[in-house]
Amino acid sequence: MAGKKGKKKKSGKKRKSAKGPAIIDGISTEEMSKEQLEQHIHRLREEMEREREERNYFQLERDKINTFWEITKRQLDEGKALLRNKDREMEDMEERHQVEIKVYKQKVKHLLYEHQNNITELKADGTLTLKLEQDEHRVKSPTCGRTSGVSRSSSRNWS
């Protein structure tokens, strides 16, 4: 790889030399000694290695963020689905509750109606029984009074 990279630099330098000699640290590359050029190449390789490491680091960070985004998005979707299910479940429960309330109201209404009928029936029976008893008492009372009066007078006559 280093050989290929070196070739790329040479082709780049050829382009620069066509424009004019490259200036590094205030000195043109034509005026630099072999040792200065080697030092410059060494610095450029170190810088390239740092840039490569930094690029790899940022790619890893990007991948981590993308993974986190996907996980979070999936969790959000699951949460929304759970919420929709709970809402649906609550609506169903509310509907069943309303039906139960309606049924209980009907039962209470029916029981109140039966209770009122029973009360009316009992009152009617009580009134009828009272009337019969009063009639029977009236019929017996004068007879009893006369009978007792007759027996008293008879008992006086006998004495």
C-alpha positions, 0 to 999 in steps of 0.5 A: 500500500505504501508503494501505491500511496507514494505513486499517487504523491508523485503523480500529484507532485507532477501536477504541482510542478507543472504549475510551479514547484511546491513550497514546504516550510518556506522552501521549494521542493526543488531546493530541499535536500534528500533528508528534508524531503524524507522528513517531510514524507515521514510527517505526511505519512504520520499525518495520513495515518492520524487522518486514517485513524480519525476517519475510522473512529468517525466511521465507528461513531457514525455506525454506533449512532446509526445502530442506536437510532435504529434500536431507538426507532424500533423501541419507539415503534414497539411502544406505539404499538403497545400503546395502541393495543392498550388503547384498544383494550381500554376501549373494549373494557369501557364498552363492556363496562357500559353494557354491564351498567345498562344490564344492571340498570335494567335489572334494577328497573325490573326489580323496582317494578316487581317490588312496586307490583308486590307492594300494590298487590299486598296493599290490595290484599290487606285492604280486602282482608281488612274489609272482609274482617270488618264486614264479618265483625259487623255481622257478628257484633250485633248478633253477639250483642243481642245474643248476650242480651237475650241470654242475660234477660233469659237468665233473669227470667229463669231466676 
